[in-house]
């Protein structure tokens, strides 16, 4: 192992965004052309560990079962059942126990099914990385990555670890999970100052984000709990778990009932003894009254109600791990969010379109579809840049079969979007389609402007001077 590589194992490259790509490669002891060797990867993985976030093991079946019995109301019912048996009333005692058993089974089965569903989803969410090792490219499970691995990224990929970008071509990454920004971020390879905010580190790609467009190549600088998302997970795991409102309410009710039962039992016992009644009879009446006061149906009603709520949420694709959380969500009246994209679906929609005089809407949508790198998955999820995906959705809503149009007019050449030129151009079988600022070189008579997107929800059309992205035919 080289000395720089050994140094990298003892301290992750925290300031990779403030270093040039060449400096990071030297710091990590990796060859830019061949990547790490297999032996070096194995050594680093032994010392650093797998590229996995620290997650607490899920609760065992016994833990889930015991949790159903930790309620103060349940403890009170158990004492009431024991008292019923003690005074020779087995029917009442068995009735309370049957309710307890039914309540425990419903809660146990419901929470166990929810946990199994969540674990199954985690198992399906496997991330594969395109990595370069020993001078060859290969696809490996993301958890096998180590600092120094060279990783290639393209549109649609989930970033498998924190990367310092070595190459970037029109790379746009959606970082809403880390920064809350709904707009994709344009990335490059330039270094920035050490105190630059996370969302402005253009030369970095962070674990947990998604590539929306472009291609890139980077070197892994942090994995697992040492990545930025791992540090966030560590902070959240240290928070104290508070009781749900329902749990807190049942605890208060149990304490009140316990005090009431004890006070009444002692009061009846005292009154009976003062009147000269036999002790056995007085105790039996006091205990019977105490058992009658305890609401044996309360836990069952609460559990069944929450189970129904959990089932309804599951039908709407919302999984809840623990029953009391259902009531917590139902009690929420105000949600405070820092910015758009944190709680929204992070999807854009075409609100209005302004067409130039004499331009057919079909031509506009055809241009917006052909000069577009996004796609819509079979399940309806957008793939690619949110703005371009919104154009496809708008074209479909306008009655254009954009999939068929793409098949009939395949690209023969293209100029990717350039942030400096502020345009993208594609050449189908005939003509040229430009999205963005129209080129200056052709004669004006050869350029036919189709229209302009307008993001205002107002029905009033914007003036011709209003700002907005153009979609233009040329040819």
C-alpha positions as CSV (number, residue, x, y, z in Angstrom):
1,X,0.0,0.0,0.0
2,X,1.3,3.4,-0.9
3,X,1.9,6.0,1.8
4,X,-0.8,8.4,0.5
5,X,-3.3,5.6,0.4
6,X,-2.5,4.5,4.0
7,X,-2.9,8.2,5.1
8,X,-6.3,8.2,3.4
9,X,-7.4,5.3,5.5
10,X,-6.8,7.1,8.7
11,X,-8.5,10.3,7.7
12,X,-11.2,10.8,5.1
13,X,-10.9,13.6,2.6
14,X,-13.2,16.1,4.4
15,X,-12.1,19.1,2.2
16,X,-12.2,17.3,-1.2
17,X,-14.4,20.1,-2.6
18,X,-11.6,22.6,-1.8
19,X,-8.9,20.5,-3.5
20,X,-8.2,20.0,-7.2
21,X,-9.0,16.6,-8.7
22,X,-5.3,15.8,-9.1
23,X,-4.7,16.6,-5.4
24,X,-7.5,14.3,-4.3
25,X,-6.2,11.5,-6.4
26,X,-2.7,11.9,-4.9
27,X,-4.2,12.1,-1.4
28,X,-6.1,8.8,-2.0
29,X,-3.2,7.1,-3.7
30,X,-5.1,6.0,-6.8
31,X,-4.2,5.9,-10.5
32,X,-6.6,8.0,-12.6
33,X,-6.3,5.5,-15.6
34,X,-6.4,2.1,-13.9
35,X,-8.1,2.7,-10.6
36,X,-7.4,0.6,-7.5
37,X,-6.2,-2.9,-7.6
38,X,-8.3,-5.8,-6.3
39,X,-5.9,-6.4,-3.4
40,X,-5.9,-2.7,-2.4
41,X,-9.7,-2.7,-2.5
42,X,-9.9,-5.7,-0.1
43,X,-7.3,-4.0,2.2
44,X,-9.3,-0.8,2.4
45,X,-12.6,-2.5,2.9
46,X,-11.2,-4.5,5.9
47,X,-10.0,-1.3,7.5
48,X,-12.9,1.0,6.6
49,X,-15.8,-1.4,6.3
50,X,-18.6,-1.7,3.8
51,X,-20.3,1.3,2.2
52,X,-23.4,1.0,4.3
53,X,-25.2,3.5,6.6
54,X,-25.2,2.6,10.3
55,X,-28.7,1.3,10.9
56,X,-30.0,-0.1,14.1
57,X,-31.1,-3.7,13.8
58,X,-34.9,-4.0,13.4
59,X,-36.9,-5.2,16.4
60,X,-37.1,-8.9,17.0
61,X,-40.4,-10.7,17.2
62,X,-40.0,-11.0,21.0
63,X,-39.4,-7.2,21.2
64,X,-42.5,-6.5,19.2
65,X,-44.5,-8.8,21.3
66,X,-43.3,-7.3,24.6
67,X,-44.0,-3.8,23.3
68,X,-47.6,-4.7,23.1
69,X,-47.6,-5.4,26.9
70,X,-45.7,-2.3,28.1
71,X,-48.7,-0.1,28.3
72,X,-49.8,1.0,31.7
73,X,-53.4,0.2,30.8
74,X,-52.4,-3.4,30.0
75,X,-50.5,-3.8,33.3
76,X,-53.6,-2.5,35.1
77,X,-55.8,-5.1,33.3
78,X,-53.3,-7.9,34.2
79,X,-53.6,-6.9,37.9
80,X,-57.4,-6.8,37.6
81,X,-57.5,-10.3,36.1
82,X,-55.2,-11.5,38.9
83,X,-57.5,-9.9,41.4
84,X,-60.6,-11.5,39.8
85,X,-59.0,-15.0,40.1
86,X,-58.0,-14.2,43.7
87,X,-61.6,-13.5,44.8
88,X,-63.0,-16.6,43.1
89,X,-64.4,-14.9,40.0
90,X,-62.8,-16.9,37.1
91,X,-65.3,-15.8,34.5
92,X,-64.4,-12.1,34.9
93,X,-60.7,-13.0,35.0
94,X,-60.8,-15.0,31.8
95,X,-62.9,-12.3,30.1
96,X,-60.1,-9.8,30.8
97,X,-57.4,-12.2,29.7
98,X,-59.2,-12.9,26.4
99,X,-59.4,-9.2,25.6
100,X,-55.7,-8.8,26.5
101,X,-54.6,-11.8,24.2
102,X,-56.7,-10.5,21.3
103,X,-55.3,-7.0,21.7
104,X,-51.8,-8.3,21.8
105,X,-52.2,-10.5,18.7
106,X,-53.7,-7.8,16.6
107,X,-50.9,-5.3,17.5
108,X,-48.2,-7.8,17.1
109,X,-49.3,-9.1,13.7
110,X,-50.0,-5.6,12.3
111,X,-46.6,-4.2,13.3
112,X,-44.8,-7.3,12.2
113,X,-46.3,-7.1,8.7
114,X,-45.4,-3.4,8.4
115,X,-41.8,-4.1,9.4
116,X,-41.5,-7.0,7.0
117,X,-42.8,-4.8,4.2
118,X,-40.3,-2.1,5.0
119,X,-37.4,-4.6,5.1
120,X,-38.5,-6.0,1.7
121,X,-38.4,-2.5,0.2
122,X,-35.0,-2.0,1.6
123,X,-33.8,-5.3,0.1
124,X,-35.2,-4.2,-3.4
125,X,-33.4,-0.8,-3.3
126,X,-30.0,-2.2,-4.3
127,X,-27.6,0.3,-5.8
128,X,-25.1,-0.8,-8.4
129,X,-22.0,1.2,-9.2
130,X,-20.0,1.4,-12.5
131,X,-16.5,1.2,-11.1
132,X,-13.0,1.0,-12.6
133,X,-10.5,-1.4,-11.1
134,X,-7.3,-3.0,-12.4
135,X,-7.8,-1.0,-15.6
136,X,-11.2,-2.5,-16.3
137,X,-14.8,-1.3,-15.9
138,X,-17.2,-3.5,-13.9
139,X,-20.5,-3.2,-12.1
140,X,-20.4,-4.0,-8.4
141,X,-22.8,-3.6,-5.5
142,X,-22.4,-0.1,-4.1
143,X,-21.7,-1.4,-0.6
144,X,-18.4,-2.8,-1.9
145,X,-17.0,0.7,-2.8
146,X,-14.0,2.1,-0.9
147,X,-12.3,5.5,-0.9
148,X,-10.2,5.7,-4.0
149,X,-12.6,3.8,-6.3
150,X,-13.2,5.4,-9.7
151,X,-16.9,5.5,-10.5
152,X,-18.8,6.5,-13.7
153,X,-22.2,8.2,-13.5
154,X,-24.9,8.7,-16.1
155,X,-28.5,9.9,-16.2
156,X,-30.7,7.9,-13.9
157,X,-27.9,6.7,-11.6
158,X,-28.1,7.0,-7.8
159,X,-24.8,8.4,-6.6
160,X,-23.4,5.4,-4.6
161,X,-20.9,7.4,-2.4
162,X,-19.5,10.9,-1.9
163,X,-17.5,11.6,-5.1
164,X,-15.0,14.2,-6.1
165,X,-15.7,14.8,-9.8
166,X,-12.9,14.2,-12.2
167,X,-14.9,14.7,-15.4
168,X,-18.4,16.2,-15.9
169,X,-20.3,16.7,-19.1
170,X,-23.6,18.6,-18.8
171,X,-24.0,16.9,-15.4
172,X,-27.2,17.7,-13.5
173,X,-27.8,16.2,-10.1
174,X,-31.0,16.4,-8.0
175,X,-29.9,17.1,-4.4
176,X,-33.3,17.7,-2.8
177,X,-32.7,14.9,-0.2
178,X,-29.8,16.9,1.2
179,X,-30.5,20.5,0.5
180,X,-34.3,20.7,-0.1
181,X,-33.7,22.4,-3.5
182,X,-36.2,21.1,-6.2
183,X,-34.1,22.3,-9.1
184,X,-31.3,20.1,-10.4
185,X,-27.8,21.4,-9.8
186,X,-25.3,21.8,-12.6
187,X,-22.0,20.2,-11.7
188,X,-18.4,20.6,-12.9
189,X,-14.9,19.8,-11.8
190,X,-13.7,23.2,-10.4
191,X,-12.6,23.5,-6.8
192,X,-14.4,25.9,-4.4
193,X,-13.5,27.5,-1.1
194,X,-13.4,25.2,2.0
195,X,-16.3,27.1,3.7
196,X,-18.6,26.8,0.7
197,X,-22.1,25.6,1.6
198,X,-23.1,22.0,0.7
199,X,-25.4,23.0,-2.1
200,X,-22.8,25.1,-3.8
201,X,-20.0,22.5,-4.0
202,X,-20.2,22.1,-7.8
203,X,-17.3,19.7,-7.9
204,X,-18.9,17.1,-5.6
205,X,-21.6,14.4,-6.0
206,X,-23.0,13.2,-2.8
207,X,-24.4,9.8,-1.8
208,X,-28.2,9.7,-1.8
209,X,-28.6,12.1,-4.7
210,X,-29.7,11.2,-8.2
211,X,-28.2,12.0,-11.6
212,X,-30.9,13.6,-13.8
213,X,-28.8,14.4,-16.9
214,X,-25.3,14.2,-18.3
215,X,-22.3,12.0,-17.6
216,X,-19.5,12.1,-15.1
217,X,-16.5,10.3,-13.6
218,X,-15.4,10.7,-10.1
219,X,-13.3,9.3,-7.2
220,X,-14.9,8.1,-4.0
221,X,-13.8,10.2,-1.0
222,X,-16.2,9.0,1.7
223,X,-18.4,6.0,2.2
224,X,-21.1,4.8,4.6
225,X,-21.3,6.7,7.9
226,X,-18.4,8.9,6.8
227,X,-20.4,10.3,3.8
228,X,-22.5,13.4,4.3
229,X,-25.8,11.5,4.3
230,X,-24.2,9.1,6.9
231,X,-23.4,12.0,9.2
232,X,-27.0,13.2,8.9
233,X,-28.3,9.7,9.7
234,X,-26.0,9.6,12.8
235,X,-27.5,12.9,14.0
236,X,-31.1,11.7,13.6
237,X,-30.3,8.3,15.3
238,X,-29.3,10.1,18.5
239,X,-32.6,11.9,18.9
240,X,-34.8,10.9,21.8
241,X,-37.9,9.0,20.9
242,X,-40.9,10.7,22.3
243,X,-44.2,9.0,23.1
244,X,-47.1,9.4,20.6
245,X,-50.0,11.5,21.8
246,X,-52.2,8.4,22.2
247,X,-49.6,6.6,24.3
248,X,-49.1,9.6,26.5
249,X,-52.9,10.0,26.9
250,X,-53.3,6.3,27.9
251,X,-50.4,6.6,30.4
252,X,-52.2,9.5,32.0
253,X,-55.5,7.7,32.1
254,X,-53.8,4.6,33.6
255,X,-52.2,6.7,36.4
256,X,-55.6,8.4,37.2
257,X,-57.4,5.0,37.2
258,X,-54.7,3.5,39.5
259,X,-55.1,6.3,42.0
260,X,-58.9,6.1,41.8
261,X,-58.9,2.3,42.2
262,X,-56.6,2.4,45.2
263,X,-58.4,5.2,47.0
264,X,-61.8,3.6,46.5
265,X,-60.6,0.2,47.6
266,X,-59.2,1.6,50.8
267,X,-62.2,3.8,51.4
268,X,-64.7,0.8,51.0
269,X,-62.5,-1.4,53.1
270,X,-62.4,1.3,55.9
271,X,-66.1,1.9,55.8
272,X,-66.9,-1.8,55.9
273,X,-64.6,-2.4,58.9
274,X,-66.1,0.6,60.7
275,X,-69.6,-0.9,60.2
276,X,-68.4,-4.2,61.7
277,X,-68.6,-6.2,58.4
278,X,-66.4,-9.3,58.1
279,X,-63.0,-8.7,56.6
280,X,-63.3,-11.3,53.8
281,X,-66.6,-9.9,52.5
282,X,-65.3,-6.3,52.6
283,X,-62.1,-7.2,50.7
284,X,-64.1,-9.2,48.1
285,X,-66.4,-6.2,47.4
286,X,-63.5,-3.7,47.2
287,X,-61.6,-5.9,44.8
288,X,-64.7,-6.5,42.7
289,X,-65.3,-2.8,42.4
290,X,-61.7,-2.2,41.4
291,X,-62.0,-4.8,38.7
292,X,-65.2,-3.2,37.4
293,X,-63.6,0.2,37.2
294,X,-60.8,-0.9,34.9
295,X,-61.8,-0.4,31.2
296,X,-60.8,-3.8,29.8
297,X,-62.1,-2.9,26.3
298,X,-60.1,0.3,25.9
299,X,-56.8,-1.3,24.7
300,X,-58.6,-3.5,22.2
301,X,-60.6,-0.5,20.8
302,X,-57.5,1.6,20.5
303,X,-55.5,-1.1,18.8
304,X,-58.2,-2.1,16.3
305,X,-58.8,1.6,15.4
306,X,-55.1,2.2,14.7
307,X,-54.9,-1.1,12.8
308,X,-57.7,0.1,10.5
309,X,-55.9,3.4,10.0
310,X,-52.6,1.6,9.2
311,X,-54.4,-0.6,6.6
312,X,-56.0,2.5,4.9
313,X,-52.6,4.2,4.7
314,X,-51.0,1.0,3.3
315,X,-53.6,1.1,0.5
316,X,-52.3,4.6,-0.3
317,X,-48.7,3.4,-0.5
318,X,-47.8,4.7,3.0
319,X,-46.1,2.3,5.3
320,X,-46.2,2.9,9.1
321,X,-43.8,0.9,11.2
322,X,-45.5,1.3,14.6
323,X,-49.2,1.6,15.4
324,X,-49.2,4.7,17.6
325,X,-47.6,6.7,14.8
326,X,-51.0,6.5,12.9
327,X,-52.6,8.6,15.6
328,X,-49.7,11.0,15.7
329,X,-50.1,11.7,11.9
330,X,-53.8,12.2,12.5
331,X,-53.2,14.7,15.2
332,X,-50.9,16.9,13.0
333,X,-52.5,20.3,12.3
334,X,-49.5,22.4,11.1
335,X,-46.5,21.3,9.0
336,X,-43.7,23.8,8.8
337,X,-41.3,23.3,5.9
338,X,-38.2,25.3,5.0
339,X,-38.6,25.4,1.2
340,X,-40.4,23.9,-1.8
341,X,-39.3,20.4,-2.6
342,X,-38.9,19.1,1.0
343,X,-42.5,17.8,1.3
344,X,-43.7,18.2,-2.3
345,X,-43.3,15.5,-5.0
346,X,-40.4,17.6,-6.5
347,X,-42.2,17.6,-9.9
348,X,-42.7,20.5,-12.2
349,X,-45.8,21.2,-14.3
350,X,-46.4,23.3,-17.4
351,X,-49.0,25.9,-16.2
352,X,-49.4,27.9,-19.4
353,X,-48.0,28.2,-22.9
354,X,-47.7,31.5,-24.9
355,X,-47.7,30.8,-28.7
356,X,-46.5,33.3,-31.3
357,X,-49.0,34.5,-33.9
358,X,-49.8,31.9,-36.6
359,X,-48.0,29.1,-34.8
360,X,-49.7,25.8,-34.4
361,X,-49.7,24.2,-30.9
362,X,-48.8,20.8,-32.4
363,X,-45.5,22.3,-33.8
364,X,-44.7,23.7,-30.4
365,X,-45.2,20.5,-28.6
366,X,-43.4,18.5,-31.3
367,X,-40.3,20.7,-30.9
368,X,-40.5,20.5,-27.1
369,X,-40.7,16.7,-27.3
370,X,-37.9,16.1,-29.9
371,X,-35.5,18.5,-28.2
372,X,-35.8,16.6,-24.9
373,X,-33.7,14.1,-23.0
374,X,-36.3,13.1,-20.4
375,X,-38.7,10.2,-20.4
376,X,-41.7,9.0,-18.5
377,X,-41.4,5.5,-17.0
378,X,-44.3,2.9,-17.5
379,X,-45.4,3.5,-13.9
380,X,-45.7,7.3,-14.6
381,X,-42.6,8.4,-12.8
382,X,-40.5,11.1,-14.6
383,X,-37.0,10.2,-15.6
384,X,-34.5,13.0,-16.3
385,X,-34.6,16.7,-15.8
386,X,-37.9,17.8,-14.1
387,X,-38.5,20.7,-16.6
388,X,-38.1,18.4,-19.6
389,X,-40.3,15.7,-18.0
390,X,-42.9,18.5,-17.5
391,X,-42.8,19.2,-21.2
392,X,-43.5,15.6,-22.0
393,X,-46.4,15.5,-19.6
394,X,-47.7,18.7,-21.2
395,X,-47.4,17.3,-24.7
396,X,-49.3,14.2,-23.7
397,X,-52.0,16.4,-22.1
398,X,-52.2,18.4,-25.4
399,X,-53.0,15.2,-27.3
400,X,-49.5,14.5,-28.8
401,X,-48.3,10.9,-29.0
402,X,-44.7,12.0,-28.2
403,X,-43.4,8.4,-27.9
404,X,-44.5,7.6,-31.5
405,X,-43.2,11.0,-32.7
406,X,-39.8,10.1,-31.2
407,X,-39.8,6.7,-33.0
408,X,-40.7,8.3,-36.3
409,X,-38.2,11.1,-36.0
410,X,-35.0,9.7,-34.4
411,X,-32.0,11.9,-33.7
412,X,-29.2,11.9,-36.2
413,X,-27.1,14.5,-34.4
414,X,-27.4,16.7,-31.3
415,X,-25.8,19.5,-29.4
416,X,-26.3,19.0,-25.6
417,X,-27.6,21.9,-23.5
418,X,-24.9,24.5,-22.8
419,X,-25.5,26.7,-19.8
420,X,-23.4,29.5,-21.5
421,X,-25.3,29.4,-24.8
422,X,-28.6,28.6,-23.0
423,X,-29.8,26.2,-25.7
424,X,-30.0,22.7,-26.9
425,X,-30.3,21.5,-30.5
426,X,-31.1,18.2,-32.1
427,X,-31.3,17.1,-35.7
428,X,-34.1,14.7,-36.5
429,X,-34.4,13.2,-40.0
430,X,-35.4,16.5,-41.4
431,X,-34.7,20.0,-40.2
432,X,-33.2,21.1,-36.9
433,X,-35.0,21.7,-33.5
434,X,-33.6,24.2,-31.0
435,X,-34.8,24.6,-27.5
436,X,-33.6,27.8,-25.7
437,X,-32.0,30.9,-27.2
438,X,-32.1,30.8,-31.0
439,X,-28.7,30.7,-32.8
440,X,-27.4,34.0,-34.2
441,X,-25.7,32.7,-37.3
442,X,-28.7,31.7,-39.6
443,X,-30.7,34.3,-41.4
444,X,-33.7,35.5,-39.4
445,X,-36.0,34.4,-42.2
446,X,-35.0,30.7,-41.6
447,X,-36.0,30.8,-38.0
448,X,-39.6,30.2,-37.0
449,X,-40.3,30.8,-33.3
450,X,-43.0,28.5,-31.9
451,X,-43.7,29.8,-28.5
452,X,-42.6,30.3,-24.9
453,X,-43.3,28.5,-21.7
454,X,-45.0,30.5,-19.0
455,X,-44.9,29.4,-15.4
456,X,-47.6,31.8,-14.0
457,X,-50.8,30.0,-12.9
458,X,-52.7,33.1,-14.1
459,X,-54.8,32.7,-17.2
460,X,-53.6,36.0,-18.7
461,X,-51.0,35.5,-21.4
462,X,-47.6,37.1,-20.8
463,X,-46.3,39.9,-23.0
464,X,-43.8,39.0,-25.8
465,X,-41.0,40.5,-23.7
466,X,-41.7,38.2,-20.8
467,X,-38.8,36.0,-19.8
468,X,-39.1,32.2,-20.3
469,X,-37.5,29.4,-22.2
470,X,-38.1,29.4,-26.0
471,X,-38.8,26.3,-28.2
472,X,-37.8,27.1,-31.8
473,X,-37.9,25.3,-35.2
474,X,-35.0,26.0,-37.4
475,X,-34.8,24.6,-41.0
